[in-house]
Amino acid sequence: KMLRDLGGIKTIIDVGCGYGMFARYLGLKSPARKVCGIEINQRKLALAPCDLPNVTFTDRPLDQFDSHSVECIVFYGMLHHLESYAQQEEMLKDALRVLKTDGRLIVIDIDSRPLWKFVICWFVDHTLYFGDRIYFRFRESMLELLEKRLKLNVRTFMCDSKAPLPHIAYIASPQPLETICADG
């Protein structure tokens, strides 16, 4: 559903793209689309595949992109790895500055339900990122941030039915979503 809603989008930034697999997938789905993956981890960035002409990768921070220059910004499973809840909010504010006024902000992250999937996620994150503090922000807290503090229109849906982790997607925009989403 989310990818169907991205059909006409021509510019996407994938923030915290890791090894670039999702950015590459977005580029493969639409060769006319320009996708930029941002990753600060130089080891991951060096391994991101550079085999598609419409997909690029950079370590340039989001706050260095031009204002209102991108149609869609994606945060896929990375916000909870930032160093604080305040840093999450600041990064989302940077994204809104870069996002076109009718653009979409997509956050795909972890929810606390179902509990057994969250426990798996907690174990995986605390094993892979041993010693790091993980800043999970569940549905109520994320909606508070997106809707109340950032004044965005938001739709949510669970996208974990075939996955072991409890992923939830938030599609947000400064504009009413009915005017930009194909269906609800």
Contacts in CASP RR format, 6 or more apart in sequence:
PFRMAT RR
TARGET T0000
AUTHOR 0000-0000-0000
METHOD contacts of the structure
MODEL  1
KMLRDLGGIKTIIDVGCGYGMFARYLGLKSPARKVCGIEINQRKLALAPC
DLPNVTFTDRPLDQFDSHSVECIVFYGMLHHLESYAQQEEMLKDALRVLK
TDGRLIVIDIDSRPLWKFVICWFVDHTLYFGDRIYFRFRESMLELLEKRL
KLNVRTFMCDSKAPLPHIAYIASPQPLETICADG
1 157 0 8 1.000
1 184 0 8 1.000
2 106 0 8 1.000
2 108 0 8 1.000
2 157 0 8 1.000
2 159 0 8 1.000
2 169 0 8 1.000
2 171 0 8 1.000
3 29 0 8 1.000
4 182 0 8 1.000
5 104 0 8 1.000
5 171 0 8 1.000
5 180 0 8 1.000
5 181 0 8 1.000
5 182 0 8 1.000
6 12 0 8 1.000
6 26 0 8 1.000
6 29 0 8 1.000
6 30 0 8 1.000
6 72 0 8 1.000
6 104 0 8 1.000
7 30 0 8 1.000
8 30 0 8 1.000
9 33 0 8 1.000
9 71 0 8 1.000
9 72 0 8 1.000
9 104 0 8 1.000
10 32 0 8 1.000
10 33 0 8 1.000
10 34 0 8 1.000
10 71 0 8 1.000
11 33 0 8 1.000
11 34 0 8 1.000
11 35 0 8 1.000
11 36 0 8 1.000
11 69 0 8 1.000
11 70 0 8 1.000
11 71 0 8 1.000
11 72 0 8 1.000
12 23 0 8 1.000
12 26 0 8 1.000
12 33 0 8 1.000
12 34 0 8 1.000
12 35 0 8 1.000
12 36 0 8 1.000
12 70 0 8 1.000
12 71 0 8 1.000
12 72 0 8 1.000
12 73 0 8 1.000
12 74 0 8 1.000
13 35 0 8 1.000
13 36 0 8 1.000
13 37 0 8 1.000
13 38 0 8 1.000
13 62 0 8 1.000
13 65 0 8 1.000
13 70 0 8 1.000
13 72 0 8 1.000
13 73 0 8 1.000
13 74 0 8 1.000
13 95 0 8 1.000
13 98 0 8 1.000
14 20 0 8 1.000
14 22 0 8 1.000
14 23 0 8 1.000
14 26 0 8 1.000
14 35 0 8 1.000
14 36 0 8 1.000
14 37 0 8 1.000
14 38 0 8 1.000
14 74 0 8 1.000
14 76 0 8 1.000
15 37 0 8 1.000
15 38 0 8 1.000
15 62 0 8 1.000
15 73 0 8 1.000
15 74 0 8 1.000
15 75 0 8 1.000
15 78 0 8 1.000
15 91 0 8 1.000
15 95 0 8 1.000
16 37 0 8 1.000
16 38 0 8 1.000
16 39 0 8 1.000
16 40 0 8 1.000
16 75 0 8 1.000
16 76 0 8 1.000
16 78 0 8 1.000
17 23 0 8 1.000
17 37 0 8 1.000
17 38 0 8 1.000
17 39 0 8 1.000
17 48 0 8 1.000
17 57 0 8 1.000
17 76 0 8 1.000
18 39 0 8 1.000
18 41 0 8 1.000
18 44 0 8 1.000
18 45 0 8 1.000
18 48 0 8 1.000
18 78 0 8 1.000
19 44 0 8 1.000
19 47 0 8 1.000
19 48 0 8 1.000
20 37 0 8 1.000
20 39 0 8 1.000
20 44 0 8 1.000
20 48 0 8 1.000
20 49 0 8 1.000
20 57 0 8 1.000
22 74 0 8 1.000
22 76 0 8 1.000
23 35 0 8 1.000
23 36 0 8 1.000
23 37 0 8 1.000
23 48 0 8 1.000
23 55 0 8 1.000
23 57 0 8 1.000
24 35 0 8 1.000
24 48 0 8 1.000
24 49 0 8 1.000
24 52 0 8 1.000
24 55 0 8 1.000
26 33 0 8 1.000
26 35 0 8 1.000
26 55 0 8 1.000
26 74 0 8 1.000
27 33 0 8 1.000
27 35 0 8 1.000
27 52 0 8 1.000
27 54 0 8 1.000
27 55 0 8 1.000
28 52 0 8 1.000
31 52 0 8 1.000
31 54 0 8 1.000
32 54 0 8 1.000
33 54 0 8 1.000
34 54 0 8 1.000
34 56 0 8 1.000
35 54 0 8 1.000
35 55 0 8 1.000
35 56 0 8 1.000
36 55 0 8 1.000
36 56 0 8 1.000
36 57 0 8 1.000
36 58 0 8 1.000
37 48 0 8 1.000
37 55 0 8 1.000
37 56 0 8 1.000
37 57 0 8 1.000
37 58 0 8 1.000
38 57 0 8 1.000
38 58 0 8 1.000
38 59 0 8 1.000
38 60 0 8 1.000
38 61 0 8 1.000
38 62 0 8 1.000
39 45 0 8 1.000
39 48 0 8 1.000
39 57 0 8 1.000
39 58 0 8 1.000
39 59 0 8 1.000
40 59 0 8 1.000
40 61 0 8 1.000
42 59 0 8 1.000
45 57 0 8 1.000
45 58 0 8 1.000
45 59 0 8 1.000
48 57 0 8 1.000
50 56 0 8 1.000
50 57 0 8 1.000
61 94 0 8 1.000
62 73 0 8 1.000
62 91 0 8 1.000
62 94 0 8 1.000
62 95 0 8 1.000
62 98 0 8 1.000
63 94 0 8 1.000
63 97 0 8 1.000
65 98 0 8 1.000
66 98 0 8 1.000
67 97 0 8 1.000
67 98 0 8 1.000
68 97 0 8 1.000
68 98 0 8 1.000
68 99 0 8 1.000
68 100 0 8 1.000
68 101 0 8 1.000
69 98 0 8 1.000
69 100 0 8 1.000
70 98 0 8 1.000
70 99 0 8 1.000
70 100 0 8 1.000
70 103 0 8 1.000
71 99 0 8 1.000
71 100 0 8 1.000
71 102 0 8 1.000
71 103 0 8 1.000
71 104 0 8 1.000
72 99 0 8 1.000
72 103 0 8 1.000
72 104 0 8 1.000
72 105 0 8 1.000
72 106 0 8 1.000
73 95 0 8 1.000
73 98 0 8 1.000
73 99 0 8 1.000
73 104 0 8 1.000
73 105 0 8 1.000
73 106 0 8 1.000
74 106 0 8 1.000
74 107 0 8 1.000
74 108 0 8 1.000
75 91 0 8 1.000
75 92 0 8 1.000
75 95 0 8 1.000
75 105 0 8 1.000
75 106 0 8 1.000
75 107 0 8 1.000
75 108 0 8 1.000
75 109 0 8 1.000
76 106 0 8 1.000
76 108 0 8 1.000
77 108 0 8 1.000
77 109 0 8 1.000
77 110 0 8 1.000
77 167 0 8 1.000
78 109 0 8 1.000
79 88 0 8 1.000
79 91 0 8 1.000
79 92 0 8 1.000
79 107 0 8 1.000
79 109 0 8 1.000
79 135 0 8 1.000
79 137 0 8 1.000
80 109 0 8 1.000
80 110 0 8 1.000
80 125 0 8 1.000
80 134 0 8 1.000
80 135 0 8 1.000
80 136 0 8 1.000
80 137 0 8 1.000
81 125 0 8 1.000
81 129 0 8 1.000
81 132 0 8 1.000
81 134 0 8 1.000
81 135 0 8 1.000
82 88 0 8 1.000
82 91 0 8 1.000
82 135 0 8 1.000
83 133 0 8 1.000
83 135 0 8 1.000
84 135 0 8 1.000
85 135 0 8 1.000
85 137 0 8 1.000
88 135 0 8 1.000
88 137 0 8 1.000
88 145 0 8 1.000
89 145 0 8 1.000
89 149 0 8 1.000
89 150 0 8 1.000
92 105 0 8 1.000
92 107 0 8 1.000
92 145 0 8 1.000
92 146 0 8 1.000
92 150 0 8 1.000
93 150 0 8 1.000
95 105 0 8 1.000
96 105 0 8 1.000
96 150 0 8 1.000
96 152 0 8 1.000
96 174 0 8 1.000
99 105 0 8 1.000
99 174 0 8 1.000
101 174 0 8 1.000
101 175 0 8 1.000
102 173 0 8 1.000
102 174 0 8 1.000
102 175 0 8 1.000
102 179 0 8 1.000
102 180 0 8 1.000
103 173 0 8 1.000
103 174 0 8 1.000
103 175 0 8 1.000
103 180 0 8 1.000
104 171 0 8 1.000
104 172 0 8 1.000
104 173 0 8 1.000
104 180 0 8 1.000
105 146 0 8 1.000
105 152 0 8 1.000
105 170 0 8 1.000
105 171 0 8 1.000
105 172 0 8 1.000
105 173 0 8 1.000
106 169 0 8 1.000
106 170 0 8 1.000
106 171 0 8 1.000
106 172 0 8 1.000
107 142 0 8 1.000
107 146 0 8 1.000
107 169 0 8 1.000
107 170 0 8 1.000
107 172 0 8 1.000
108 159 0 8 1.000
108 167 0 8 1.000
108 168 0 8 1.000
108 169 0 8 1.000
108 170 0 8 1.000
109 136 0 8 1.000
109 137 0 8 1.000
109 142 0 8 1.000
109 167 0 8 1.000
109 168 0 8 1.000
109 170 0 8 1.000
110 118 0 8 1.000
110 121 0 8 1.000
110 136 0 8 1.000
110 138 0 8 1.000
110 165 0 8 1.000
110 166 0 8 1.000
110 167 0 8 1.000
110 168 0 8 1.000
111 118 0 8 1.000
111 138 0 8 1.000
111 139 0 8 1.000
111 158 0 8 1.000
111 160 0 8 1.000
111 166 0 8 1.000
111 167 0 8 1.000
111 168 0 8 1.000
112 118 0 8 1.000
112 136 0 8 1.000
112 138 0 8 1.000
112 139 0 8 1.000
112 166 0 8 1.000
113 139 0 8 1.000
113 166 0 8 1.000
114 166 0 8 1.000
117 160 0 8 1.000
117 164 0 8 1.000
117 165 0 8 1.000
117 166 0 8 1.000
118 166 0 8 1.000
120 164 0 8 1.000
120 165 0 8 1.000
121 165 0 8 1.000
121 166 0 8 1.000
122 134 0 8 1.000
124 165 0 8 1.000
125 134 0 8 1.000
126 134 0 8 1.000
137 145 0 8 1.000
139 156 0 8 1.000
139 168 0 8 1.000
142 168 0 8 1.000
142 170 0 8 1.000
143 154 0 8 1.000
143 156 0 8 1.000
143 170 0 8 1.000
146 152 0 8 1.000
146 154 0 8 1.000
146 170 0 8 1.000
146 172 0 8 1.000
147 153 0 8 1.000
147 154 0 8 1.000
150 172 0 8 1.000
151 174 0 8 1.000
152 172 0 8 1.000
152 173 0 8 1.000
152 174 0 8 1.000
153 172 0 8 1.000
153 173 0 8 1.000
153 174 0 8 1.000
153 175 0 8 1.000
153 176 0 8 1.000
153 177 0 8 1.000
154 170 0 8 1.000
154 171 0 8 1.000
154 172 0 8 1.000
154 177 0 8 1.000
155 170 0 8 1.000
155 171 0 8 1.000
155 172 0 8 1.000
155 177 0 8 1.000
155 181 0 8 1.000
155 184 0 8 1.000
156 168 0 8 1.000
156 169 0 8 1.000
156 170 0 8 1.000
156 171 0 8 1.000
157 168 0 8 1.000
157 169 0 8 1.000
158 166 0 8 1.000
158 167 0 8 1.000
158 168 0 8 1.000
158 169 0 8 1.000
159 167 0 8 1.000
159 168 0 8 1.000
159 169 0 8 1.000
160 166 0 8 1.000
160 167 0 8 1.000
160 168 0 8 1.000
171 177 0 8 1.000
171 181 0 8 1.000
173 180 0 8 1.000
177 184 0 8 1.000
END
